[in-house]
């Protein structure tokens, strides 16, 4: 597939593209640092280890994004997509790290990456099993299942904290969302395109004026941190760890498929099997690099769909800027620490709009689907199952721990439900029986 409709870096104003890239960076930054904080905290990392983990994760997010947006003969889907560590990997990595050790965690990541590379081509040929009814349901589900994360951040980030939901947090969160909405209604041109960035910056400035921002993290951060192979230890291999991460990888591939098609729909680009194959293979290579540098596997960030939809910027140039900024921030923790000053409530306000736009994009995709009884059943059950599991994950508390990891994730459950129902209702003899019954 050629890339005639894809912009080339440097075609527009560098300042304009840098600002748009910075907007993408801020939108994904909280997700970039959230995963290492969750996993490092669960595994008892000290301050020095946590600093390396966060910095190198940010650096690798930039590398992984470059792999995806730069089209080569074997890699890169060439869409305005950013990559980070998916939340689907958090629980499996925590479990492996606690039960087996860090070496087995990174060994599993590398094997999962190799698995993605090997199945990239055959998985891409399965695209007939991912029609609009499946990908639209998945994108809708991604947006809506992430909404609790937005509201948790609006409340202050930690739902168990005594100050969770205090008036200051609520004001900053909803004020940030209001700024973004107002800009999208009344602003024009470039101001409208960077509404997310302006909302985050305005919300952060208000937070500083209210005295809720602590600058200590900047003073404590190092000036430089270089990537190192096997910083925490050499990879080791164990079958159950590998199997768990491969299953998580398959889930992320389904989610990535939905994101690819959502961005393809937004940018007006029709994707073929080769595009998908390139996209999957890039994620596999990124995962292997994550294992080598002792970080994480990397997948598409659905938050990016909301930004592309809101800003109307469908070109690759700002994503290049965003990727290089991430790499710089990863190498200079002192500068990267500045972004950590953004209050959780401000990020939550921005997420409220972004995740809502992701869900709305899914609904837009579903509006193009023939809403017969079979497709309505796929939409209803997959979205209902995914949302139900998200709100009540303790429903499966008596199942084995490995099964709980899968069943408590709404995106995982909803994705597989949509795929399986689509196969049963649209690709088997059962579909004919359903039509006869109707």
C-alpha positions as CSV (number, residue, x, y, z in Angstrom):
1,X,0.0,0.0,0.0
2,X,1.3,3.4,-0.9
3,X,1.4,6.4,1.4
4,X,0.3,9.2,-0.9
5,X,-2.3,10.5,1.6
6,X,0.1,10.5,4.5
7,X,2.0,13.6,5.4
8,X,5.7,13.8,5.4
9,X,7.5,15.4,8.4
10,X,8.6,19.0,7.8
11,X,5.9,19.9,5.4
12,X,4.3,22.5,7.7
13,X,5.4,25.0,10.3
14,X,7.8,23.3,12.8
15,X,6.3,25.3,15.7
16,X,2.8,24.4,14.8
17,X,3.6,20.7,14.5
18,X,5.6,20.7,17.7
19,X,2.7,22.1,19.6
20,X,0.3,19.5,18.1
21,X,2.8,16.8,19.0
22,X,3.1,18.1,22.5
23,X,-0.7,17.8,22.8
24,X,-0.5,14.1,21.9
25,X,2.4,13.7,24.4
26,X,0.4,15.2,27.2
27,X,-2.6,13.1,26.5
28,X,-0.7,9.9,26.7
29,X,1.9,10.9,29.3
30,X,-0.3,9.9,32.3
31,X,-0.7,6.4,30.7
32,X,3.0,6.2,30.0
33,X,4.0,6.7,33.6
34,X,1.0,5.0,35.2
35,X,2.0,1.4,34.1
36,X,5.6,1.6,35.5
37,X,4.3,3.2,38.7
38,X,1.8,0.4,39.2
39,X,4.1,-2.4,38.4
40,X,7.2,-0.9,40.1
41,X,5.2,-0.2,43.2
42,X,3.7,-3.7,43.3
43,X,7.2,-5.2,43.0
44,X,8.7,-3.0,45.7
45,X,11.1,-1.0,43.5
46,X,13.2,1.6,45.3
47,X,13.5,5.3,44.1
48,X,16.5,4.7,41.8
49,X,14.8,1.7,40.2
50,X,11.5,3.5,39.8
51,X,13.3,6.5,38.2
52,X,14.9,4.2,35.6
53,X,11.7,2.3,34.9
54,X,9.6,5.5,34.3
55,X,12.3,7.2,32.3
56,X,13.0,4.2,30.0
57,X,9.3,3.5,29.6
58,X,8.8,7.0,28.3
59,X,11.9,6.6,26.0
60,X,10.6,3.3,24.7
61,X,7.1,4.8,24.0
62,X,8.8,7.2,21.6
63,X,10.8,4.4,20.0
64,X,7.7,2.2,19.6
65,X,5.7,5.1,18.1
66,X,8.5,5.7,15.5
67,X,8.4,2.0,14.6
68,X,4.7,2.3,14.0
69,X,4.4,5.6,12.1
70,X,7.5,5.1,9.9
71,X,6.4,3.0,6.9
72,X,9.0,0.4,5.8
73,X,8.8,-2.7,3.7
74,X,8.0,-4.8,6.8
75,X,6.9,-2.5,9.6
76,X,4.8,0.6,10.3
77,X,1.1,1.1,9.6
78,X,1.7,4.8,8.8
79,X,-1.3,6.1,10.7
80,X,-1.3,8.9,13.4
81,X,-1.0,6.4,16.2
82,X,1.0,6.5,19.4
83,X,2.2,3.5,21.4
84,X,2.5,2.8,25.1
85,X,2.2,-0.1,27.5
86,X,-1.4,-1.3,27.6
87,X,-3.2,-1.7,30.9
88,X,-4.0,-5.3,29.9
89,X,-0.4,-6.2,30.8
90,X,-0.4,-4.7,34.3
91,X,-2.0,-7.6,36.3
92,X,-0.1,-10.4,34.4
93,X,3.2,-8.6,34.8
94,X,2.6,-7.9,38.5
95,X,1.7,-11.6,39.1
96,X,4.7,-12.9,37.2
97,X,7.1,-10.5,38.9
98,X,5.9,-11.5,42.3
99,X,5.6,-15.2,41.8
100,X,8.6,-15.9,39.5
101,X,10.9,-12.9,39.5
102,X,11.8,-10.0,37.1
103,X,13.8,-12.2,34.7
104,X,10.8,-14.4,33.9
105,X,8.7,-11.2,33.4
106,X,11.1,-9.9,30.8
107,X,11.6,-13.3,29.2
108,X,7.8,-13.6,28.8
109,X,7.6,-10.1,27.2
110,X,10.2,-11.0,24.7
111,X,8.6,-14.3,23.7
112,X,5.2,-12.6,23.5
113,X,6.8,-10.0,21.1
114,X,8.2,-12.8,19.0
115,X,4.8,-14.5,19.0
116,X,3.2,-11.3,17.7
117,X,5.8,-11.1,14.9
118,X,5.2,-14.7,13.9
119,X,1.4,-14.5,13.7
120,X,1.2,-10.9,12.3
121,X,0.6,-12.2,8.7
122,X,-2.0,-14.9,9.5
123,X,-3.8,-12.7,12.1
124,X,-4.0,-9.9,9.5
125,X,-5.8,-12.3,7.1
126,X,-8.5,-12.8,9.8
127,X,-9.7,-9.3,9.1
128,X,-13.0,-10.7,7.8
129,X,-13.7,-11.6,11.4
130,X,-13.3,-7.9,12.4
131,X,-16.0,-6.1,10.4
132,X,-17.4,-2.8,11.5
133,X,-19.9,-4.4,13.9
134,X,-16.9,-5.9,15.8
135,X,-14.4,-3.0,15.6
136,X,-17.2,-0.4,16.2
137,X,-18.3,-2.3,19.3
138,X,-14.7,-2.6,20.5
139,X,-13.9,1.1,20.0
140,X,-17.2,2.1,21.8
141,X,-16.3,-0.3,24.6
142,X,-12.8,1.1,24.8
143,X,-14.1,4.6,25.3
144,X,-16.7,3.7,27.8
145,X,-14.7,1.2,29.9
146,X,-12.0,3.8,30.3
147,X,-14.4,6.4,31.6
148,X,-14.1,5.2,35.2
149,X,-10.4,5.9,34.9
150,X,-11.2,9.5,33.9
151,X,-13.5,10.0,36.8
152,X,-11.0,8.4,39.2
153,X,-8.5,10.9,38.1
154,X,-11.0,13.7,38.4
155,X,-11.5,12.7,42.0
156,X,-7.7,12.9,42.7
157,X,-6.4,9.6,41.3
158,X,-6.5,7.4,44.5
159,X,-10.1,6.3,45.3
160,X,-9.0,5.1,48.7
161,X,-7.5,8.5,49.7
162,X,-9.3,10.6,52.3
163,X,-9.2,13.6,50.0
164,X,-10.7,11.7,47.1
165,X,-13.4,13.7,45.5
166,X,-12.8,16.9,47.5
167,X,-14.1,20.2,45.9
168,X,-10.7,21.2,44.7
169,X,-10.2,18.0,42.7
170,X,-13.7,18.2,41.3
171,X,-13.3,21.9,40.3
172,X,-10.0,21.3,38.5
173,X,-11.3,18.3,36.7
174,X,-14.6,19.6,35.5
175,X,-13.1,23.1,34.8
176,X,-10.5,21.5,32.5
177,X,-13.2,19.5,30.7
178,X,-15.3,22.8,30.4
179,X,-12.4,24.7,28.8
180,X,-11.9,21.9,26.2
181,X,-15.6,21.8,25.4
182,X,-15.9,25.7,25.1
183,X,-12.9,25.8,22.8
184,X,-14.4,23.1,20.6
185,X,-17.6,25.1,20.4
186,X,-16.4,28.7,19.9
187,X,-12.7,28.6,19.0
188,X,-11.6,28.3,15.4
189,X,-8.6,27.1,13.5
190,X,-5.5,26.3,15.4
191,X,-6.9,27.1,18.8
192,X,-9.6,24.5,18.3
193,X,-7.1,21.9,17.1
194,X,-5.0,22.2,20.3
195,X,-8.0,22.4,22.7
196,X,-6.8,19.4,24.7
197,X,-3.4,21.0,25.3
198,X,-4.9,24.4,26.2
199,X,-7.3,22.7,28.6
200,X,-4.5,20.8,30.4
201,X,-2.3,23.9,30.6
202,X,-5.0,26.2,31.8
203,X,-6.1,23.6,34.4
204,X,-2.5,23.2,35.6
205,X,-2.0,26.9,35.9
206,X,-5.2,27.2,38.0
207,X,-3.9,24.3,40.1
208,X,-0.6,26.2,40.7
209,X,-2.5,29.3,41.7
210,X,-4.6,27.2,44.1
211,X,-1.4,25.8,45.7
212,X,-2.1,22.2,44.9
213,X,1.1,21.5,42.8
214,X,4.2,20.1,44.5
215,X,7.4,21.0,42.7
216,X,9.6,18.6,44.8
217,X,9.7,15.9,42.1
218,X,11.5,18.2,39.7
219,X,14.2,19.0,42.2
220,X,14.8,15.3,43.0
221,X,15.0,14.0,39.4
222,X,18.3,13.3,37.7
223,X,19.5,15.3,34.6
224,X,20.4,12.2,32.5
225,X,19.5,8.5,32.3
226,X,20.8,6.3,29.4
227,X,19.1,3.1,28.3
228,X,20.8,-0.1,29.5
229,X,20.3,-3.7,28.4
230,X,19.1,-6.0,31.2
231,X,19.1,-3.3,33.9
232,X,17.0,-5.5,36.3
233,X,18.4,-8.8,35.2
234,X,18.6,-11.2,32.2
235,X,15.5,-12.7,30.7
236,X,14.4,-16.1,32.0
237,X,11.7,-18.3,30.5
238,X,8.8,-20.3,32.1
239,X,5.8,-21.6,30.2
240,X,2.9,-20.3,32.3
241,X,4.4,-16.8,32.3
242,X,4.8,-16.9,28.6
243,X,1.3,-18.2,28.0
244,X,-0.2,-15.5,30.2
245,X,1.6,-12.7,28.3
246,X,0.7,-14.2,24.9
247,X,-3.0,-14.2,25.8
248,X,-2.6,-10.5,26.9
249,X,-0.9,-9.8,23.6
250,X,-3.7,-11.4,21.6
251,X,-6.2,-9.1,23.4
252,X,-4.0,-6.1,22.6
253,X,-3.9,-7.1,19.0
254,X,-7.7,-7.2,18.8
255,X,-7.8,-3.8,20.5
256,X,-5.1,-2.4,18.1
257,X,-7.2,-3.7,15.2
258,X,-10.1,-1.6,16.4
259,X,-7.8,1.5,16.9
260,X,-6.3,1.0,13.4
261,X,-9.8,0.9,11.8
262,X,-11.0,3.8,13.8
263,X,-8.0,5.9,12.7
264,X,-8.5,4.6,9.2
265,X,-12.1,5.8,9.3
266,X,-11.1,9.2,10.7
267,X,-8.4,9.7,8.1
268,X,-10.3,8.3,5.2
269,X,-7.8,5.6,4.5
270,X,-9.0,2.0,3.7
271,X,-6.7,-0.5,5.4
272,X,-5.7,-3.8,3.8
273,X,-4.2,-7.0,5.2
274,X,-0.6,-5.7,4.6
275,X,-1.3,-2.6,6.6
276,X,-2.5,-4.6,9.6
277,X,0.5,-7.0,9.2
278,X,2.9,-4.1,9.4
279,X,1.1,-2.7,12.4
280,X,1.2,-5.9,14.4
281,X,4.8,-6.6,13.5
282,X,5.8,-3.2,14.8
283,X,4.2,-3.9,18.1
284,X,6.0,-7.3,18.3
285,X,9.4,-5.6,17.7
286,X,8.6,-3.0,20.3
287,X,7.8,-5.7,22.8
288,X,11.1,-7.4,22.2
289,X,12.9,-4.1,22.7
290,X,10.9,-3.6,25.9
291,X,12.2,-7.0,27.2
292,X,15.8,-6.1,26.2
293,X,15.7,-2.8,28.0
294,X,13.6,-4.2,30.9
295,X,10.6,-2.1,30.3
296,X,7.2,-3.4,28.9
297,X,5.4,-4.6,25.7
298,X,3.9,-1.7,23.7
299,X,0.5,-1.4,22.0
300,X,-1.7,1.4,20.5
301,X,-3.1,4.1,22.8
302,X,-6.8,4.5,22.2
303,X,-6.6,8.0,23.8
304,X,-5.0,9.1,20.6
305,X,-8.2,8.4,18.6
306,X,-10.0,11.0,20.7
307,X,-7.3,13.6,20.0
308,X,-7.2,13.0,16.3
309,X,-11.0,13.2,16.1
310,X,-11.1,16.4,18.2
311,X,-8.2,18.3,16.6
312,X,-9.0,17.3,13.1
313,X,-5.2,16.8,12.5
314,X,-4.8,13.6,10.6
315,X,-1.2,14.0,9.5
316,X,1.9,12.1,10.8
317,X,4.1,15.1,11.3
318,X,2.9,16.0,14.8
319,X,3.2,12.3,15.8
320,X,6.9,12.4,14.8
321,X,7.4,15.4,17.0
322,X,5.6,13.6,19.8
323,X,7.8,10.5,19.5
324,X,11.0,12.5,19.5
325,X,9.8,14.5,22.5
326,X,9.1,11.3,24.4
327,X,12.6,10.0,23.7
328,X,14.1,13.3,24.9
329,X,12.0,13.2,28.1
330,X,13.0,9.7,28.7
331,X,16.7,10.5,28.5
332,X,16.3,13.7,30.7
333,X,14.3,12.7,33.7
334,X,14.6,16.3,35.1
335,X,12.6,17.6,32.2
336,X,10.3,14.6,32.3
337,X,9.4,15.3,35.9
338,X,7.9,18.6,34.9
339,X,5.0,16.7,33.2
340,X,4.4,14.8,36.4
341,X,3.3,18.2,38.0
342,X,0.0,18.1,36.1
343,X,-2.6,17.2,38.7
344,X,-4.5,13.9,38.3
345,X,-7.8,15.9,38.4
346,X,-6.7,18.0,35.4
347,X,-5.7,14.9,33.4
348,X,-9.0,13.4,34.4
349,X,-10.9,16.3,33.0
350,X,-9.1,16.0,29.7
351,X,-9.6,12.2,29.7
352,X,-13.4,12.7,30.2
353,X,-13.6,14.5,26.9
354,X,-11.0,12.2,25.1
355,X,-12.5,8.9,26.2
356,X,-16.0,10.2,25.4
357,X,-14.8,11.0,21.9
358,X,-13.3,7.5,21.5
359,X,-16.7,6.0,22.5
360,X,-18.5,8.5,20.1
361,X,-16.2,7.4,17.3
362,X,-17.2,3.8,17.9
363,X,-20.9,4.8,17.8
364,X,-20.2,6.6,14.5
365,X,-18.7,3.4,13.1
366,X,-21.7,1.4,14.3
367,X,-24.0,3.8,12.6
368,X,-22.7,2.4,9.3
369,X,-23.6,-1.2,10.3
370,X,-26.7,-2.9,9.1
371,X,-28.6,-3.0,12.3
372,X,-30.4,-6.3,11.9
373,X,-31.1,-8.6,14.8
374,X,-27.8,-10.5,14.5
375,X,-25.7,-7.3,14.6
376,X,-27.8,-5.8,17.3
377,X,-27.2,-8.9,19.4
378,X,-23.4,-8.7,18.9
379,X,-23.4,-5.0,19.9
380,X,-25.6,-5.5,22.9
381,X,-24.0,-8.5,24.4
382,X,-20.3,-7.5,23.8
383,X,-20.7,-4.0,25.1
384,X,-23.0,-5.1,27.9
385,X,-20.6,-7.8,29.0
386,X,-17.6,-5.5,28.8
387,X,-19.2,-2.7,30.8
388,X,-20.6,-5.2,33.3
389,X,-17.2,-6.7,34.0
390,X,-15.6,-3.3,34.3
391,X,-18.1,-2.2,37.0
392,X,-18.2,-5.5,38.9
393,X,-14.8,-7.3,38.5
394,X,-15.2,-9.1,41.8
395,X,-17.9,-11.2,40.1
396,X,-15.2,-13.8,39.3
397,X,-13.4,-13.7,42.6
398,X,-13.8,-17.5,43.1
399,X,-12.3,-18.5,39.8
400,X,-8.6,-19.3,39.5
401,X,-6.2,-16.3,39.6
402,X,-5.2,-16.7,35.9
403,X,-8.8,-16.8,34.8
404,X,-9.6,-13.7,37.0
405,X,-6.9,-11.7,35.2
406,X,-8.7,-12.3,31.9
407,X,-12.4,-12.2,33.1
408,X,-12.0,-9.0,35.2
409,X,-10.9,-7.0,32.1
410,X,-13.9,-5.5,30.3
411,X,-12.0,-4.8,27.1
412,X,-10.7,-8.4,27.0
413,X,-14.1,-9.9,27.7
414,X,-16.0,-7.6,25.4
415,X,-13.5,-8.0,22.5
416,X,-13.6,-11.8,22.6
417,X,-17.4,-11.8,23.0
418,X,-17.8,-9.6,19.9
419,X,-15.4,-11.7,17.8
420,X,-17.0,-15.0,18.9
421,X,-20.6,-13.8,18.4
422,X,-19.7,-12.4,15.0
423,X,-18.3,-15.8,13.9
424,X,-21.3,-17.7,15.3
425,X,-23.9,-15.4,13.9
426,X,-22.3,-14.2,10.6
427,X,-19.9,-16.9,9.5
428,X,-21.4,-20.3,10.5
429,X,-24.5,-22.4,9.8
430,X,-26.0,-20.9,13.0
431,X,-26.4,-17.6,11.2
432,X,-28.7,-19.2,8.7
433,X,-30.8,-20.7,11.5
434,X,-31.0,-17.3,13.2
435,X,-32.2,-15.7,9.9
436,X,-34.8,-18.4,9.5
437,X,-36.0,-17.9,13.1
438,X,-36.3,-14.2,12.5
